[in-house]
């Protein structure tokens, strides 16, 4: 998984067209979550980056989140409980 990540992440993130916001690894699977400017450009760069690698079982999903609300929710989940309560 690290080899695949090291292969494609720099290619899709180049020039700021995508940002890797978090990686989740569980049960032998890894999920990379990106915010991208263009889904088409992201897919083109992903395919280009992986074109010289062995075929990998990759599943790609996309959704609209222009305000980065899911990322903010994720970050809020990382705050210690005490900090959340004191900020209310």
ZIBEL-V107503 format. One record per backbone hydrogen bond with DSSP energy under -1.0 kcal/mol. CO is the residue of the C=O (numbers start at 1). NH is the residue of the N-H. If there is no record, write none. Layout:
co={CO	CO}
nh={NH	NH}
This chain:
co={1	2	3	4	5	8	9	10	13	14	17	19	22	24	26	29	31	33	33	35	38	39	40	41	42	43	44	45	46	50	56	65	68	69	70	71	72	73	75	76	80	81	82	83}
nh={5	6	7	8	9	12	13	14	16	17	37	35	33	31	29	26	24	21	22	19	42	43	44	45	46	47	48	49	50	53	58	68	72	73	74	75	76	77	78	79	84	85	86	87}
